Amino acid sequence: MSKSLGNALKLNDLMEIYQPEALRLFLLSKQYRRPIEFSQAAMKEASARWTRLHRFLSGDRSVGR
């Protein structure tokens, strides 16, 4: 990704598409010394992980059903 190529993503734009919590989970799951490889599939997976985690923490027992 590069700003000069026009394919850079801004955090504000990403937060309009994805939940901020899922975006945080995605970023925190990456190793800090390596470049972050962003993809739609990786964000979809992070969103699903966030949904499962949120349901578990809120006491919803229908997780996995």
N, CA, C and O atoms as a GROMACS GRO file, in nm:
protein
  260
    1MET      N    1   0.083  -0.118   0.000
    1MET     CA    2   0.000   0.000   0.000
    1MET      C    3   0.088   0.124   0.000
    1MET      O    4   0.194   0.128   0.063
    2SER      N    5   0.042   0.220  -0.070
    2SER     CA    6   0.120   0.342  -0.083
    2SER      C    7   0.026   0.458  -0.110
    2SER      O    8  -0.070   0.447  -0.187
    3LYS      N    9   0.055   0.570  -0.046
    3LYS     CA   10  -0.028   0.688  -0.067
    3LYS      C   11  -0.016   0.737  -0.212
    3LYS      O   12  -0.114   0.782  -0.271
    4SER      N   13   0.105   0.727  -0.269
    4SER     CA   14   0.124   0.774  -0.406
    4SER      C   15   0.050   0.686  -0.508
    4SER      O   16   0.012   0.734  -0.615
    5LEU      N   17   0.029   0.559  -0.475
    5LEU     CA   18  -0.047   0.471  -0.565
    5LEU      C   19  -0.198   0.485  -0.545
    5LEU      O   20  -0.277   0.437  -0.627
    6GLY      N   21  -0.237   0.551  -0.438
    6GLY     CA   22  -0.379   0.572  -0.413
    6GLY      C   23  -0.449   0.455  -0.348
    6GLY      O   24  -0.572   0.449  -0.348
    7ASN      N   25  -0.373   0.362  -0.293
    7ASN     CA   26  -0.437   0.247  -0.231
    7ASN      C   27  -0.414   0.243  -0.079
    7ASN      O   28  -0.427   0.138  -0.017
    8ALA      N   29  -0.381   0.357  -0.020
    8ALA     CA   30  -0.364   0.365   0.125
    8ALA      C   31  -0.502   0.380   0.190
    8ALA      O   32  -0.592   0.442   0.134
    9LEU      N   33  -0.515   0.321   0.308
    9LEU     CA   34  -0.641   0.328   0.381
    9LEU      C   35  -0.622   0.412   0.506
    9LEU      O   36  -0.522   0.399   0.576
   10LYS      N   37  -0.718   0.498   0.534
   10LYS     CA   38  -0.715   0.579   0.655
   10LYS      C   39  -0.797   0.511   0.763
   10LYS      O   40  -0.896   0.443   0.734
   11LEU      N   41  -0.756   0.530   0.889
   11LEU     CA   42  -0.828   0.468   0.999
   11LEU      C   43  -0.973   0.513   1.004
   11LEU      O   44  -1.062   0.433   1.033
   12ASN      N   45  -0.999   0.639   0.976
   12ASN     CA   46  -1.137   0.688   0.978
   12ASN      C   47  -1.224   0.614   0.876
   12ASN      O   48  -1.340   0.584   0.903
   13ASP      N   49  -1.167   0.586   0.760
   13ASP     CA   50  -1.241   0.513   0.657
   13ASP      C   51  -1.267   0.369   0.701
   13ASP      O   52  -1.376   0.316   0.679
   14LEU      N   53  -1.167   0.307   0.764
   14LEU     CA   54  -1.184   0.170   0.811
   14LEU      C   55  -1.287   0.161   0.922
   14LEU      O   56  -1.362   0.064   0.929
   15MET      N   57  -1.291   0.262   1.009
   15MET     CA   58  -1.387   0.259   1.120
   15MET      C   59  -1.530   0.280   1.072
   15MET      O   60  -1.624   0.247   1.145
   16GLU      N   61  -1.549   0.333   0.952
   16GLU     CA   62  -1.683   0.342   0.895
   16GLU      C   63  -1.730   0.206   0.844
   16GLU      O   64  -1.850   0.178   0.840
   17ILE      N   65  -1.634   0.121   0.804
   17ILE     CA   66  -1.667  -0.010   0.749
   17ILE      C   67  -1.674  -0.116   0.858
   17ILE      O   68  -1.766  -0.198   0.860
   18TYR      N   69  -1.577  -0.113   0.950
   18TYR     CA   70  -1.565  -0.216   1.054
   18TYR      C   71  -1.586  -0.155   1.192
   18TYR      O   72  -1.571  -0.034   1.211
   19GLN      N   73  -1.621  -0.240   1.286
   19GLN     CA   74  -1.633  -0.194   1.423
   19GLN      C   75  -1.494  -0.156   1.475
   19GLN      O   76  -1.397  -0.226   1.448
   20PRO      N   77  -1.483  -0.046   1.548
   20PRO     CA   78  -1.352  -0.006   1.601
   20PRO      C   79  -1.288  -0.115   1.688
   20PRO      O   80  -1.166  -0.131   1.686
   21GLU      N   81  -1.369  -0.188   1.762
   21GLU     CA   82  -1.316  -0.294   1.847
   21GLU      C   83  -1.253  -0.406   1.764
   21GLU      O   84  -1.149  -0.460   1.802
   22ALA      N   85  -1.316  -0.440   1.653
   22ALA     CA   86  -1.261  -0.543   1.564
   22ALA      C   87  -1.131  -0.495   1.501
   22ALA      O   88  -1.038  -0.574   1.484
   23LEU      N   89  -1.124  -0.368   1.468
   23LEU     CA   90  -1.002  -0.312   1.412
   23LEU      C   91  -0.890  -0.314   1.515
   23LEU      O   92  -0.776  -0.346   1.482
   24ARG      N   93  -0.922  -0.281   1.640
   24ARG     CA   94  -0.822  -0.289   1.747
   24ARG      C   95  -0.774  -0.432   1.766
   24ARG      O   96  -0.654  -0.455   1.780
   25LEU      N   97  -0.865  -0.526   1.766
   25LEU     CA   98  -0.828  -0.666   1.781
   25LEU      C   99  -0.737  -0.711   1.668
   25LEU      O  100  -0.640  -0.784   1.690
   26PHE      N  101  -0.767  -0.669   1.547
   26PHE     CA  102  -0.683  -0.701   1.431
   26PHE      C  103  -0.542  -0.646   1.451
   26PHE      O  104  -0.444  -0.718   1.430
   27LEU      N  105  -0.531  -0.519   1.490
   27LEU     CA  106  -0.400  -0.456   1.506
   27LEU      C  107  -0.322  -0.516   1.622
   27LEU      O  108  -0.201  -0.534   1.613
   28LEU      N  109  -0.391  -0.546   1.732
   28LEU     CA  110  -0.322  -0.602   1.848
   28LEU      C  111  -0.279  -0.746   1.828
   28LEU      O  112  -0.192  -0.795   1.900
   29SER      N  113  -0.337  -0.814   1.732
   29SER     CA  114  -0.300  -0.953   1.708
   29SER      C  115  -0.176  -0.966   1.620
   29SER      O  116  -0.128  -1.077   1.596
   30LYS      N  117  -0.125  -0.854   1.572
   30LYS     CA  118  -0.007  -0.856   1.485
   30LYS      C  119   0.120  -0.830   1.565
   30LYS      O  120   0.117  -0.762   1.668
   31GLN      N  121   0.232  -0.884   1.519
   31GLN     CA  122   0.360  -0.863   1.583
   31GLN      C  123   0.408  -0.723   1.549
   31GLN      O  124   0.404  -0.682   1.433
   32TYR      N  125   0.454  -0.648   1.650
   32TYR     CA  126   0.479  -0.506   1.631
   32TYR      C  127   0.603  -0.475   1.547
   32TYR      O  128   0.617  -0.362   1.499
   33ARG      N  129   0.692  -0.569   1.528
   33ARG     CA  130   0.813  -0.542   1.450
   33ARG      C  131   0.800  -0.580   1.303
   33ARG      O  132   0.894  -0.563   1.226
   34ARG      N  133   0.688  -0.629   1.265
   34ARG     CA  134   0.668  -0.670   1.126
   34ARG      C  135   0.562  -0.581   1.060
   34ARG      O  136   0.474  -0.528   1.127
   35PRO      N  137   0.572  -0.565   0.929
   35PRO     CA  138   0.468  -0.489   0.857
   35PRO      C  139   0.333  -0.560   0.869
   35PRO      O  140   0.326  -0.683   0.871
   36ILE      N  141   0.229  -0.482   0.877
   36ILE     CA  142   0.094  -0.537   0.887
   36ILE      C  143   0.042  -0.564   0.747
   36ILE      O  144   0.036  -0.474   0.663
   37GLU      N  145   0.005  -0.687   0.722
   37GLU     CA  146  -0.054  -0.725   0.594
   37GLU      C  147  -0.206  -0.717   0.608
   37GLU      O  148  -0.269  -0.807   0.663
   38PHE      N  149  -0.262  -0.610   0.558
   38PHE     CA  150  -0.406  -0.589   0.569
   38PHE      C  151  -0.477  -0.653   0.452
   38PHE      O  152  -0.434  -0.642   0.337
   39SER      N  153  -0.588  -0.721   0.481
   39SER     CA  154  -0.672  -0.775   0.376
   39SER      C  155  -0.816  -0.779   0.426
   39SER      O  156  -0.841  -0.778   0.546
   40GLN      N  157  -0.908  -0.784   0.334
   40GLN     CA  158  -1.049  -0.791   0.371
   40GLN      C  159  -1.079  -0.920   0.445
   40GLN      O  160  -1.159  -0.922   0.539
   41ALA      N  161  -1.014  -1.029   0.404
   41ALA     CA  162  -1.036  -1.158   0.469
   41ALA      C  163  -0.986  -1.155   0.614
   41ALA      O  164  -1.052  -1.209   0.704
   42ALA      N  165  -0.871  -1.092   0.637
   42ALA     CA  166  -0.818  -1.082   0.773
   42ALA      C  167  -0.909  -0.998   0.862
   42ALA      O  168  -0.928  -1.030   0.979
   43MET      N  169  -0.966  -0.892   0.807
   43MET     CA  170  -1.057  -0.808   0.885
   43MET      C  171  -1.189  -0.880   0.910
   43MET      O  172  -1.249  -0.863   1.016
   44LYS      N  173  -1.234  -0.959   0.815
   44LYS     CA  174  -1.356  -1.037   0.835
   44LYS      C  175  -1.336  -1.138   0.949
   44LYS      O  176  -1.425  -1.158   1.031
   45GLU      N  177  -1.218  -1.200   0.951
   45GLU     CA  178  -1.185  -1.293   1.059
   45GLU      C  179  -1.176  -1.221   1.194
   45GLU      O  180  -1.226  -1.272   1.294
   46ALA      N  181  -1.114  -1.105   1.197
   46ALA     CA  182  -1.105  -1.028   1.322
   46ALA      C  183  -1.243  -0.984   1.369
   46ALA      O  184  -1.270  -0.984   1.489
   47SER      N  185  -1.330  -0.949   1.277
   47SER     CA  186  -1.467  -0.912   1.314
   47SER      C  187  -1.542  -1.030   1.374
   47SER      O  188  -1.616  -1.015   1.471
   48ALA      N  189  -1.522  -1.148   1.316
   48ALA     CA  190  -1.586  -1.268   1.369
   48ALA      C  191  -1.531  -1.301   1.508
   48ALA      O  192  -1.607  -1.339   1.597
   49ARG      N  193  -1.400  -1.286   1.526
   49ARG     CA  194  -1.340  -1.310   1.659
   49ARG      C  195  -1.394  -1.212   1.760
   49ARG      O  196  -1.424  -1.250   1.874
   50TRP      N  197  -1.408  -1.084   1.721
   50TRP     CA  198  -1.461  -0.984   1.812
   50TRP      C  199  -1.606  -1.018   1.850
   50TRP      O  200  -1.643  -1.006   1.967
   51THR      N  201  -1.686  -1.059   1.755
   51THR     CA  202  -1.824  -1.095   1.783
   51THR      C  203  -1.832  -1.209   1.883
   51THR      O  204  -1.910  -1.204   1.978
   52ARG      N  205  -1.751  -1.313   1.862
   52ARG     CA  206  -1.749  -1.426   1.957
   52ARG      C  207  -1.703  -1.382   2.095
   52ARG      O  208  -1.761  -1.423   2.196
   53LEU      N  209  -1.598  -1.300   2.101
   53LEU     CA  210  -1.546  -1.252   2.229
   53LEU      C  211  -1.650  -1.166   2.300
   53LEU      O  212  -1.669  -1.179   2.421
   54HIS      N  213  -1.715  -1.078   2.227
   54HIS     CA  214  -1.816  -0.990   2.286
   54HIS      C  215  -1.934  -1.070   2.341
   54HIS      O  216  -1.983  -1.042   2.450
   55ARG      N  217  -1.979  -1.169   2.265
   55ARG     CA  218  -2.089  -1.253   2.312
   55ARG      C  219  -2.051  -1.328   2.440
   55ARG      O  220  -2.130  -1.338   2.533
   56PHE      N  221  -1.928  -1.380   2.444
   56PHE     CA  222  -1.882  -1.453   2.562
   56PHE      C  223  -1.876  -1.360   2.683
   56PHE      O  224  -1.922  -1.397   2.791
   57LEU      N  225  -1.818  -1.242   2.666
   57LEU     CA  226  -1.803  -1.149   2.778
   57LEU      C  227  -1.936  -1.091   2.824
   57LEU      O  228  -1.950  -1.054   2.941
   58SER      N  229  -2.033  -1.084   2.736
   58SER     CA  230  -2.163  -1.029   2.774
   58SER      C  231  -2.252  -1.135   2.838
   58SER      O  232  -2.362  -1.105   2.884
   59GLY      N  233  -2.205  -1.260   2.841
   59GLY     CA  234  -2.282  -1.366   2.906
   59GLY      C  235  -2.380  -1.437   2.814
   59GLY      O  236  -2.461  -1.517   2.861
   60ASP      N  237  -2.373  -1.410   2.686
   60ASP     CA  238  -2.458  -1.478   2.589
   60ASP      C  239  -2.412  -1.621   2.574
   60ASP      O  240  -2.300  -1.644   2.528
   61ARG      N  241  -2.491  -1.716   2.611
   61ARG     CA  242  -2.449  -1.856   2.609
   61ARG      C  243  -2.478  -1.924   2.476
   61ARG      O  244  -2.463  -2.046   2.466
   62SER      N  245  -2.518  -1.849   2.375
   62SER     CA  246  -2.548  -1.909   2.246
   62SER      C  247  -2.423  -1.910   2.156
   62SER      O  248  -2.434  -1.934   2.035
   63VAL      N  249  -2.305  -1.884   2.212
   63VAL     CA  250  -2.182  -1.885   2.134
   63VAL      C  251  -2.158  -2.025   2.080
   63VAL      O  252  -2.164  -2.124   2.154
   64GLY      N  253  -2.132  -2.033   1.955
   64GLY     CA  254  -2.106  -2.163   1.892
   64GLY      C  255  -2.231  -2.235   1.848
   64GLY      O  256  -2.222  -2.347   1.797
   65ARG      N  257  -2.345  -2.178   1.866
   65ARG     CA  258  -2.471  -2.244   1.827
   65ARG      C  259  -2.522  -2.186   1.699
   65ARG      O  260  -2.627  -2.228   1.650
   0.00000   0.00000   0.00000
